[in-house]
Amino acid sequence: MPASRELATASRPKPSGSRRATGLPPDERRAAIAEAALQLLLEHGTNITTRQIAEAANIAEGTTFRVFRDKEAIIRAAVDLALDPAPINRALQEIDRTVPFERQLMAAVEIIQRRMIDIGRLVSAVGGPAVFAGRERPIPDVAALASLFAPQCGAFRYDAEKAARLLSALTLAFSHPALYGDEPMSPREIVSLLLDGIRGLADKSDLRASSPC
């Protein structure tokens, strides 16, 4: 599940009169504040206050300054949380391997596309330089994608890792609005393009020769 979705529930406004959160270790408190701040950033941009962040995290405003120096430090932590590759890697690894192969790839494409949407929202809210400065660009985990192809590798001319990179590249290229316009390809179309190309099936039978991994 993408970070912004996970945070939507965590940072819903608390009912009036609710009690403040109980004490947490500093690392857990930092994570809770970053989670609350991320949802606020996605909704309102950087024009938010530490008071709003504290209310979303259900803590006193002064508590934020026990673990963060200032609002800018909170925003940096929220962006780090949004770009954390762990959630998308877990989602890719948890794809059901018992469903048909094409459906597994479509599920992977959907996960990557949701990730792109979340990061796009973050860039719109915070700004590209603030999001990516000093950070690696988030890309899907090749090993997790390759594990989808490994059982089928004898059916393709490329090994599992290269096939995974091709799926990732196609998804990024045909989903990014700057590269493909406002209507990204659907997961079904992207998987079909990867597996079948753009020639008619009758024209490309010689291009699908099997090769061992």
N, C-alpha and C positions, 0 to 999 in steps of 0.2 A: 504494500500500500504506500502510495506517495506520501512524503512528509506532511504536505499541506492538508491531506485528508485526515491523517492521524491526528493532526493538531486541531482540526475543526471541532472535534468533540471535546478535546482537552481544554479548549479555550472558550467554550460557550459562556455567555454571561451567567454568573451565578445568581440564584434567586436572592431577592432582597432579604436581608437579615441573616444570610448564611454566615457561619463562623469562619474565621480565618483558618488557612491551612495550618496543620500541625508542623512542628519543627522537622526539618529535613537536613541530612548531611549537606555540606556546601556543594558537592558535585551534583547531587540530585536537585538542589535548589536552583543551581545555575541552569540545569537542563529544563526545569519547569518554567523558569522565567524566559528562556530562549524560545520555548514552544509557544508561550503566550504572545511573545513579541512577534514571532513569525506570522501568526495569523493576522495580527494587527497590521503588519507591514503589507501583507497581501491585499488587505481590504482598504487601507488608508495611505499607504506609502510611508515615507520617513517622517511625515508631519504628525508624529504621535508623541505623547509625553510619557515620562516615567510613571506618572500617576495612572495613566491608562494601562500601561503594561502591568503595574502592580495589581490593579483591579482585575485584569484578565487572569492573572496568576493567582488571585485570591490571597494576596499578602499585603502587608503594609508597605507603603512606598519606601520607607527607610530601609526595609529589608533588602531591596534591590541593591543598595549601595554597600551592603555587607559582602556581596559576591561580585559586583561589577563596579568599575570605577565611575562610569557615566553612561549616558544613553547610547553613545557611539559604540561603546564596548558591548552593550546588549545587542545592538543591531548586527555587529560583526558575528556574535555568537549565533544569532538567529539565522544569518546567511550560511554560516558553517553548517548548521543543522540541516538547512534545506538542501545543501549540496552533498551531504553525507551519502556515500554510495551504498552503505549497508542495507537500507530498506529495499532499494531496487534489486540489489544482488540477492537478497532473501526471497523476494517475489519471483525472480527468475528461477531460482533453485527449487521453489515450491510448486512450479507448474506441474500439473498432473501428467505423469509419463504414461498413464494407461489410456489416455484419449488418443485419437488418430494423430499422426505426425503433423499434418498440416494445421490442425487445431492447436497443437503445442506451439508451433511457430506463430500463429495468429495471436495467441495469448502473450507471447514474448513481445510482439510488435505493439500490442495494446499497452503493455507495461512501459515500454520505452516512450511511446507517444504521450502517455499521461505524465511521465517524468518531464518531457519537453514542455508540456503545457504549464506544469508547475514552475519550472525554471523561467519560462517566458513571462509568467505573471510576476515573478520575483524581479526580473530585469526591468519590467515596466514600472514596478513600484519603487525600486531602489536605484536603478540605473546600472547599465552594463559594467562600467568601470568599477563601481563599488562592489558589484557581485563577484567579478572575476579577477580583480587586482590581487596578485600574489597567490592565486589559487589555481589548481589544475582544472582544466575544463572537464566537467563530469561526462563520462562516457560509460555505456553499458559494460558489464563485466564479461569479457570474452570467454573466460572459462565456463561461466554459467550458461552462456549461449551455446558454446561448443558441446556441452554435455547433452543438449537436445539433438545435435546432429550425429553424435558418435555412434548410436545404434544403427543409423541409416547410412553411414559413410560409404559403404560399398556401392551405393546407388548414384554417387556423384563423382564428378571428375576432380573435385577439390577435397582436401582433408577437412576435418570437423572445425578446426580453428579458422581456416580461411573462409569456410562457409559461414561461420558465425560472424566474421568481420564483414562479409558481404551483406548479410541480413541487417546488421547494425547500420552500415553505410546507407543502404537503400532506405531504411526507416528514417534516418536522420535527413537524408536528401529529399525524400518525398513527403515529409511531414513539416519541414521548416517553412514558414510563410515567406521568408526572403528568397527561398530557392524554388518553391513550388506553388506559391500563391496562397490564397485564403482557404482553399479546400484541399486538405491533405488527402493522400491516397488512404483508402481503408486498409486495415490489416489484411483482409482477404486479397485485395489487389496486390499489395506488397509481397505477400507470400507467393502468390501466383507468378508475379514477375520474377522472383528469385528462382523458383523451381522450374518454370516453363519458358521464361524469356518472353520475347515479343513476336516470335515467329509462330505460325500455325503449327499445331502438333504434328501434322503430316510432313512438315518441312524440316524438322529438326531431330528426327529420330537418331541420326548419326551423331548428335551432339551430347547425348545422354549416356555415353558409354560408361560402364561401371569401372571403377578402379579401387583397388584396396586402400585402406587408410595407412 
